[in-house]
Amino acid sequence: MGGSVTTVHMSAEVQALLGPFGMAQARKEAQAAQCAICTQMISSSGEANIVVTRSTDPTERLQVFFTHPACAPSTVTTLTTASPRNPAGDDMRMTALPAPADGHRLPILVAELACPVFVAQTKHTELTDVLAPYLQQHGFEPASDATTPPPPAAEGWAAVLAEDPAGAEAGAIGVLSIADAQGTDFFINTIRTPPTWRRTALERAEIALYVGPARLDPKDPDTGAQYRLLQHTARNGHLLAATVTLFDYAAL
């Protein structure tokens, strides 16, 4: 017998926008997804609502994401300004892991959207990930192994690491900002760093940045378990990676 399957709900308006192909894929993508509102996992035996945002501009793409029924109804929201976006703000989790002992020896950062977001160009096209095309345009490549070889360089990208201004956990929490080659912020927030991670990262002046749904917990001290989750995600073809130059804010 097969495992539990998430029950997916779509309003009539959502169904009309996605069409048969989009609805079928949405049901598939909703399995083992995270809620776009509370960011908690949607149980494989639970229920998920499909939510779509669109712009008043008919040339803009639709965005599709998932919620617990208690968090948001299945609906279509029309945004009057800017492009469709996740209402939770496309928040991103960033997990720092030490350099692999037997791999490329670059300290690791793993970026994950806190909620799943997919794009539907039309009723007859596949739902596609929002982030992947952007990253691939900037030199990120699929990673089938999260330890070796080192990812290709993301030309023009830069990460800056600063001390946590609160200073409550010196050396354990820092402020990280990452910008792409156009100076657009990719990530800016505090980050927890394991022992020696900061020193090693600044000494190497580079980090290996992996992006994908690895389901890591930035607070989990079990780096072995984190590595295994990351490697599993890589071997399933769900990671994009690049090497990014790292600077010390105090030295700039």
C-alpha positions in Angstrom: 0.0 0.0 0.0 1.2 3.5 -0.7 1.9 6.2 1.9 -0.3 9.0 3.0 -1.2 11.7 0.5 -1.9 15.3 1.2 -5.5 16.3 0.4 -5.4 19.3 -1.9 -8.2 21.9 -2.1 -8.6 24.5 -4.9 -11.3 27.1 -5.3 -13.2 27.2 -8.6 -11.3 30.4 -9.5 -8.0 28.7 -8.8 -9.0 25.7 -10.9 -10.0 28.0 -13.8 -6.7 29.8 -13.8 -4.4 26.8 -13.5 -6.3 24.5 -15.9 -6.2 20.7 -15.9 -2.4 20.4 -16.3 -1.6 23.0 -13.6 -4.1 21.5 -11.2 -2.5 18.1 -11.6 1.0 19.4 -11.0 -0.2 21.5 -8.1 -1.5 18.4 -6.4 1.9 16.8 -6.9 3.9 19.8 -5.7 1.8 20.1 -2.6 3.0 16.8 -1.2 5.6 17.4 1.5 5.4 21.2 1.0 5.6 24.0 3.6 2.9 26.4 4.4 3.5 29.8 2.8 2.0 31.6 5.8 3.2 29.8 9.0 6.2 28.1 7.2 5.5 24.8 9.0 5.4 21.5 7.0 2.1 20.4 5.6 1.5 16.8 6.9 1.5 14.1 4.3 -1.8 13.0 5.8 -3.1 16.5 6.1 -4.7 19.1 3.9 -3.4 21.9 1.7 -5.0 24.9 0.0 -3.7 26.1 -3.3 -3.3 29.9 -3.4 -2.5 32.0 -6.5 -1.4 35.6 -6.9 -1.5 37.5 -10.1 -0.9 41.1 -11.3 -3.3 43.5 -13.0 -0.8 43.3 -15.9 -2.0 40.4 -18.1 1.5 39.7 -19.2 2.6 39.0 -15.7 3.0 35.4 -14.5 0.8 33.7 -11.9 2.5 32.5 -8.7 1.2 29.4 -7.0 1.9 28.4 -3.4 0.5 26.2 -0.6 -1.1 26.8 2.8 -2.7 25.0 5.7 -6.5 25.4 5.4 -6.4 27.2 8.8 -3.8 29.7 7.5 -5.4 30.9 4.3 -8.3 29.9 2.0 -7.8 28.7 -1.5 -8.2 31.9 -3.5 -6.8 34.1 -6.3 -5.4 37.5 -5.2 -4.8 40.3 -7.7 -2.0 42.6 -6.8 -2.3 46.2 -8.1 1.4 47.0 -7.8 4.7 45.2 -8.7 4.9 41.5 -9.7 3.1 38.7 -8.0 4.9 37.7 -4.8 4.4 35.4 -1.9 2.5 37.3 0.9 4.9 36.0 3.5 7.6 38.0 1.8 9.7 35.2 0.2 11.5 34.9 3.5 14.6 32.8 3.3 16.3 30.5 5.8 20.1 30.4 5.8 22.0 27.5 7.4 25.8 27.6 8.0 27.7 24.3 8.0 31.4 23.7 8.5 33.5 22.7 5.5 33.2 19.0 4.7 36.2 17.1 6.1 36.7 15.1 2.9 35.4 17.4 0.3 36.0 20.8 -1.2 36.8 22.3 2.2 34.8 25.5 1.7 32.4 26.5 4.5 28.8 26.0 3.4 25.8 28.1 3.4 22.4 26.6 2.5 19.6 29.0 1.4 16.0 27.8 1.4 12.8 29.7 0.7 10.7 29.5 3.9 7.7 28.7 1.7 7.2 27.1 -1.7 6.4 29.3 -4.6 5.8 28.2 -8.2 5.1 30.1 -11.4 2.4 29.2 -13.9 2.9 31.0 -17.3 -0.4 29.8 -18.7 -3.0 27.1 -18.1 -1.1 24.8 -20.4 2.5 25.1 -19.1 4.3 23.5 -16.2 4.5 25.1 -12.8 8.1 26.2 -12.5 10.2 27.3 -9.5 10.6 31.0 -9.1 14.2 31.0 -7.8 15.9 28.5 -10.1 15.9 30.4 -13.4 17.2 33.5 -11.7 20.1 31.6 -10.1 21.0 29.8 -13.3 21.2 33.1 -15.1 23.8 34.1 -12.5 26.1 31.2 -12.9 24.6 28.7 -10.4 24.7 25.1 -11.5 23.0 21.9 -10.4 24.9 20.1 -7.7 24.6 16.3 -7.5 27.2 16.2 -4.6 27.3 18.7 -1.8 30.9 17.9 -0.8 32.9 17.8 -4.0 33.9 19.4 -6.3 33.7 23.1 -5.4 30.8 24.8 -7.1 31.5 27.2 -9.9 32.0 30.9 -9.1 29.0 33.2 -9.2 30.8 36.2 -10.9 30.1 39.5 -9.2 28.3 38.0 -6.2 29.5 39.1 -2.8 28.7 38.1 0.8 29.6 40.3 3.7 29.7 39.0 7.3 29.5 41.3 10.3 29.4 40.8 14.0 25.9 40.6 15.6 25.3 44.1 16.9 23.5 42.7 19.9 26.6 40.8 20.9 24.6 38.4 22.9 26.3 35.3 21.4 29.6 36.6 20.1 30.9 34.3 17.5 27.7 32.3 17.3 25.5 34.8 15.5 26.5 37.2 12.8 24.8 39.5 10.3 25.1 38.2 6.7 24.3 40.0 3.5 24.6 38.6 0.0 24.1 40.6 -3.2 24.1 39.5 -6.8 26.2 41.0 -9.6 23.6 43.8 -10.1 23.8 44.7 -6.4 20.3 43.3 -5.7 20.0 41.8 -2.2 19.7 38.1 -2.3 19.7 37.7 1.5 20.2 40.0 4.5 19.6 38.8 8.0 21.2 37.4 11.1 22.7 33.9 10.8 23.8 31.3 13.3 27.3 30.0 12.8 28.8 26.8 14.2 32.1 26.9 16.1 35.1 28.0 13.9 32.8 28.6 10.9 33.3 32.3 10.9 37.1 32.1 11.2 37.4 29.5 8.5 35.0 31.3 6.1 36.9 34.6 6.4 40.3 32.9 6.1 39.2 31.2 2.8 37.3 34.4 1.7 34.8 32.1 -0.1 31.8 30.1 0.8 29.9 27.3 -1.1 26.3 28.6 -1.4 23.7 25.9 -2.0 20.1 26.8 -2.7 17.3 24.3 -2.5 14.7 22.5 -0.3 17.0 20.7 2.0 14.7 21.1 5.0 17.6 22.1 7.3 17.2 23.7 10.7 19.6 26.5 11.3 19.5 25.9 15.0 20.2 22.1 14.8 23.7 21.4 16.2 23.8 18.0 14.6 26.0 18.8 11.6 26.2 15.2 10.6 22.4 15.0 10.2 22.4 18.3 8.3 25.1 17.1 5.9 23.0 14.0 5.2 19.9 16.0 4.4 21.9 18.3 2.1 23.5 15.4 0.3 20.1 13.7 -0.1 18.7 16.9 -1.6 21.7 17.1 -4.0 21.4 13.5 -5.1 17.7 14.0 -5.9 18.6 16.9 -8.2 17.1 19.7 -6.1 20.2 21.8 -5.4 21.8 24.7 -7.3 25.2 25.9 -6.1 27.9 28.5 -6.6 31.0 29.7 -4.9 30.6 33.2 -3.5 33.3 35.6 -2.4 33.1 36.5 1.3 34.2 39.7 3.0 34.6 40.7 6.6 32.6 43.9 7.3 35.1 45.1 9.8 37.8 45.0 7.1 35.9 47.0 4.5 
